[in-house]
Amino acid sequence: MLSKLSDRNFENSPWYKTSLFPNPSTGSVFIQSDYEVWSYKIESLVGQLIKQENANAKTFLVDISNYVDGVYLVTITTDKGTMLKKLIKKGL
């Protein structure tokens, strides 16, 4: 049986309260959350680990200027849960 995710539950979820911007990006991206971000990792679409770091902050900057243009998966772990977001790196 499927249950409906209410708007109220969605707005209080870590996924809704965590942003990755600008996206697409040419050089750097901010990870910003209403919750404490414990760590993040960036992987290619084939699962190759590109970067993994502890953050312990609500807002921080990640330099992706040396990354090859393409799509990456960013796993963000907060004190409220873990979420997966898509990041697009594009050239100038």
C-alpha positions as a printed NumPy array, in Angstrom:
array([[  0.   ,   0.   ,   0.   ],
       [  1.315,   3.438,  -0.907],
       [  0.989,   6.302,   1.498],
       [  0.78 ,   9.928,   0.496],
       [  3.598,  12.209,   1.579],
       [  1.809,  15.261,   2.889],
       [  3.04 ,  18.736,   2.015],
       [  3.75 ,  19.313,   5.693],
       [  5.967,  16.23 ,   5.959],
       [  7.792,  17.126,   2.748],
       [  8.501,  20.698,   3.863],
       [ 10.031,  19.397,   7.098],
       [ 12.174,  16.736,   5.427],
       [ 15.974,  17.146,   5.161],
       [ 15.661,  16.806,   1.364],
       [ 13.466,  19.899,   1.147],
       [ 15.59 ,  21.873,   3.6  ],
       [ 18.925,  21.193,   1.842],
       [ 20.081,  22.999,  -1.319],
       [ 22.898,  22.57 ,  -3.821],
       [ 23.47 ,  25.751,  -5.867],
       [ 24.194,  27.07 ,  -8.413],
       [ 23.279,  23.995, -10.372],
       [ 24.487,  23.707, -13.105],
       [ 27.806,  25.188, -12.011],
       [ 31.036,  26.12 , -13.744],
       [ 33.325,  26.252, -10.722],
       [ 31.958,  26.115,  -7.178],
       [ 28.735,  25.063,  -5.503],
       [ 27.25 ,  25.849,  -2.128],
       [ 25.707,  23.156,  -0.008],
       [ 23.247,  24.784,   2.362],
       [ 20.897,  23.188,   4.862],
       [ 18.69 ,  24.137,   7.766],
       [ 20.305,  21.14 ,   9.469],
       [ 23.904,  20.341,  10.378],
       [ 25.572,  18.666,   7.384],
       [ 27.846,  15.964,   8.754],
       [ 29.418,  14.859,   5.481],
       [ 29.067,  14.712,   1.728],
       [ 30.459,  12.682,  -1.117],
       [ 30.504,  13.308,  -4.846],
       [ 30.448,  10.377,  -7.267],
       [ 30.356,  10.003, -11.026],
       [ 27.337,   8.333, -12.594],
       [ 29.306,   5.069, -12.764],
       [ 29.972,   5.163,  -9.016],
       [ 33.562,   6.455,  -9.011],
       [ 34.221,   8.384,  -5.794],
       [ 35.398,  11.887,  -6.717],
       [ 35.417,  13.579,  -3.323],
       [ 34.352,  12.766,   0.224],
       [ 34.615,  15.081,   3.221],
       [ 33.232,  15.764,   6.645],
       [ 31.515,  19.129,   6.76 ],
       [ 30.046,  19.804,  10.217],
       [ 28.423,  23.03 ,   9.008],
       [ 25.089,  24.265,   7.669],
       [ 26.591,  26.133,   4.692],
       [ 29.865,  25.593,   2.856],
       [ 31.476,  25.925,  -0.57 ],
       [ 32.762,  23.035,  -2.685],
       [ 35.211,  23.709,  -5.529],
       [ 34.384,  21.616,  -8.607],
       [ 36.349,  23.695, -11.133],
       [ 38.743,  20.81 , -11.89 ],
       [ 35.954,  18.287, -12.5  ],
       [ 35.208,  17.058, -16.009],
       [ 31.966,  18.484, -17.399],
       [ 29.071,  16.151, -16.732],
       [ 26.582,  14.907, -14.172],
       [ 27.551,  13.876, -10.647],
       [ 25.665,  12.435,  -7.701],
       [ 26.067,  14.176,  -4.351],
       [ 25.187,  12.263,  -1.193],
       [ 24.594,  14.64 ,   1.706],
       [ 24.284,  13.362,   5.27 ],
       [ 22.726,  15.659,   7.871],
       [ 21.76 ,  15.129,  11.467],
       [ 18.233,  14.428,  10.13 ],
       [ 19.041,  11.918,   7.383],
       [ 20.804,  11.227,   4.085],
       [ 19.76 ,  12.477,   0.656],
       [ 20.994,  12.183,  -2.916],
       [ 21.124,  15.17 ,  -5.261],
       [ 22.19 ,  15.595,  -8.88 ],
       [ 24.959,  18.095,  -9.696],
       [ 25.734,  19.293, -13.212],
       [ 29.208,  20.625, -13.979],
       [ 29.481,  22.568, -17.201],
       [ 32.267,  24.543, -18.846],
       [ 32.475,  28.293, -19.142]])
